[in-house]
Amino acid sequence: MKRLLASLCCTVLWIAGAPQAMADDVEPALYRAAMLHKAGESGAALAIWQDWANRGSVDAAYNLALIYQHGDGVPLDYGQAMHWYKVAAAKGDKASRIQLGLMYQIGQGVAADQDEAHRWYTMDRRHHLHHEHDPQLVAWRRQALALIDERDRRAQIAASRASSIQIVADLQRRAGMLAEPPAAKAMLASSGR
């Protein structure tokens, strides 16, 4: 029983530490793959990215999609690009969702489908639609709109007052009730009025 408990404890610790170990290992591996790809060794880079994408790395899946979409070191293959974008998008990658929307919008590797493009573009927004009905957010939105309206109203009043003062001053000057400012007299004299 003691051995079973010790074995179970080690397994739990290994499982709990596995995501961190993966996170620690994936960064150098993806960097190495990028350097290999840059050096023209796309086959070796591809193997690293595929291995990590199959292990669940969103970045590796996105990189695979990108090189297939543009034929960068591999044959151009929109089907593979779409597959890897969908793998990354399923794990929440927003850039992959945008790329999928673009592929559907322009018909890259698939028939153009505006509805499907819209679905991919707005996937994150629809996920958060419940926030629009949250009472606290509705109250904050109303408060913000009231503040904006008040600011705009004050700005309009100030602009109206400044305009009114200018108009009254011009009328008084024309009626001879105010002396012309020295700069204005000089300008009038030079223009021949």
GIWO-V722627 format. One record per pair of residues at least 12 apart in sequence whose C-alpha atoms are under 10 Angstrom apart, sorted by the first residue. I is the first residue (numbers start at 1). J is the second residue. If there is no record, write none. Layout:
# GIWO-V722627
I;J  I;J
This chain:
# GIWO-V722627
22;52  22;55  22;56  22;57  23;57  25;52  26;48  26;49  26;52  26;55  26;57  26;59  26;60  27;57  27;59  27;60  29;45  29;48  29;49  29;51  29;52  29;60  30;45  30;48  30;49  30;52  30;57  30;59  30;60  30;63  31;45  32;44  32;45  32;48  32;49  33;45  33;46  33;47  33;48  33;49  33;60  33;63  34;46  34;48  34;49  34;63  36;48  37;67  37;72  37;73  38;72  38;73  40;72  40;73  41;73  42;67  42;72  42;73  42;74  43;73  43;74  45;63  45;64  45;73  46;60  46;63  46;64  46;67  46;73  46;74  47;64  48;60  49;61  49;62  49;63  49;64  50;63  50;64  50;84  53;84  53;87  53;88  54;87  56;87  56;88  56;91  57;87  57;88  57;91  58;84  58;85  58;87  58;88  58;89  58;90  58;91  58;92  58;93  58;96  59;88  59;93  59;96  60;84  60;88  61;81  61;83  61;84  61;85  61;86  61;87  61;88  61;89  61;93  61;96  62;81  62;82  62;83  62;84  62;85  62;86  62;87  62;88  62;89  62;93  62;95  62;96  62;99  63;81  63;84  63;85  63;88  64;80  64;81  64;82  64;83  64;84  64;85  64;88  65;77  65;78  65;79  65;80  65;81  65;82  65;83  65;84  65;85  65;86  65;87  65;88  65;96  65;99  66;78  66;80  66;81  66;82  66;84  66;85  66;96  66;99  67;80  67;81  68;80  68;81  68;82  68;83  68;84  69;81  69;82  69;84  69;85  69;99  69;103  69;108  69;109  77;109  78;103  78;108  78;109  78;110  79;108  79;109  79;110  80;109  81;99  81;100  81;103  81;108  81;109  82;96  82;99  82;100  82;103  82;104  82;108  82;109  82;110  83;100  84;96  85;97  85;98  85;99  85;100  86;99  86;100  89;120  89;123  92;123  92;124  93;124  94;120  94;121  94;123  94;124  95;121  96;120  96;121  97;117  97;119  97;120  97;121  97;122  97;123  97;124  98;117  98;118  98;119  98;120  98;121  98;122  98;123  99;117  99;120  99;121  100;116  100;117  100;118  100;119  100;120  100;121  101;113  101;114  101;115  101;116  101;117  101;118  101;119  101;120  101;121  101;122  101;123  102;114  102;116  102;117  102;118  102;120  102;121  103;116  103;117  103;120  104;116  104;117  104;118  104;119  104;120  105;117  105;118  105;120  105;121
